[in-house]
Amino acid sequence: MLSSKILAVLSAFVVIINGQDEKEEIRIFSKCAKENGFDLKDLRKQSDIKELSQPHLCTIKCTWEKRNHLKNGKIDIKAVQANQKFLSMMKDKEGFIKCMSAVDNVKACDDVKKILNCTEKFRVNYMQECAAETKTDLKDFRQRMQGKKEQKNDKIPENMLCMRKCLLEKKGVLGKDGKFVKDQTKYDHIGVRMRNKEEYVKCLQGISISKCADVMKMAACYKKDD
Ligand SMILES: *[C@@H]1O[C@H](CO)[C@@H](O)[C@H](O)[C@H]1NC(C)=O
């Protein structure tokens, strides 16, 4: 009963539109997903580079190629450097560029892990920041998100809920007033895979979140879409 509802609520932004919640990015990503047989619903399942499916990896490779950051297996470093939006997500921009400069021979879908290893290492890590702030064990959180952990009695620990709230805030999906920010919500990783985005956003805009437990109110908006 619990599982899918809670899963949806706890699911953080997972992987990886490379952090750009931009319409154009989303358009490319969706197109690539379609071409590679990747179901956007699966975005909720995965959180670790090691666990990404082939269709997902191929989709990511495709997006890099379509936005001309990857050509014939080579990173176009100039293009990456010019992508300010993308770079703004990096904690250590120089380190990231250096790491990316060493990436070569991205031919098979699996090879995009070379890119992902760089982004993972150098990006601002909301997951880690929020885990520290809410004293949440990340492994535990991931297992719950992936439904690997039996959850009895509808009891979700308070810090898990706070973790979810924290992620929404850091991503700018949830404003300081506890209301959902329209554009961010629509193109958040969960929003992306909703069939009826308009309704989903409208639904979320009807609730407000002040306490951690309030994130459970979001479940109603996921349910409508299923
Ligand atoms: C990515 O990083 C992981 C962990 O550090 C490592 O085991 C793996 O070999 C790396 N993958 C690639 C393709 O560089």
Ligand as a Chemical Component Dictionary entry (heavy atoms), coordinates in Angstrom:
data_LIG
# 
_chem_comp.id                   LIG 
_chem_comp.type                 NON-POLYMER 
_chem_comp.pdbx_formal_charge   0 
_chem_comp.three_letter_code    LIG 
# 
loop_
_chem_comp_atom.comp_id 
_chem_comp_atom.atom_id 
_chem_comp_atom.alt_atom_id 
_chem_comp_atom.type_symbol 
_chem_comp_atom.charge 
_chem_comp_atom.model_Cartn_x 
_chem_comp_atom.model_Cartn_y 
_chem_comp_atom.model_Cartn_z 
_chem_comp_atom.pdbx_ordinal 
LIG C1 C1 C 0 33.925 5.980 -11.817 1  
LIG O1 O1 O 0 34.247 6.025 -10.442 2  
LIG C2 C2 C 0 34.124 4.775 -9.797  3  
LIG C3 C3 C 0 34.286 4.983 -8.317  4  
LIG O2 O2 O 0 35.281 5.903 -8.018  5  
LIG C4 C4 C 0 35.137 3.800 -10.393 6  
LIG O3 O3 O 0 35.051 2.563 -9.772  7  
LIG C5 C5 C 0 34.846 3.652 -11.872 8  
LIG O4 O4 O 0 35.811 2.835 -12.481 9  
LIG C6 C6 C 0 34.799 4.998 -12.576 10 
LIG N1 N1 N 0 34.274 4.783 -13.913 11 
LIG C7 C7 C 0 34.843 5.257 -14.999 12 
LIG C8 C8 C 0 34.213 4.870 -16.283 13 
LIG O5 O5 O 0 35.795 5.999 -14.969 14 
# 
loop_
_chem_comp_bond.comp_id 
_chem_comp_bond.atom_id_1 
_chem_comp_bond.atom_id_2 
_chem_comp_bond.value_order 
_chem_comp_bond.pdbx_ordinal 
LIG C1 O1 SING 1  
LIG C1 C6 SING 2  
LIG O1 C2 SING 3  
LIG C2 C3 SING 4  
LIG C2 C4 SING 5  
LIG C3 O2 SING 6  
LIG C4 O3 SING 7  
LIG C4 C5 SING 8  
LIG C5 O4 SING 9  
LIG C5 C6 SING 10 
LIG C6 N1 SING 11 
LIG N1 C7 SING 12 
LIG C7 C8 SING 13 
LIG C7 O5 DOUB 14 
# 
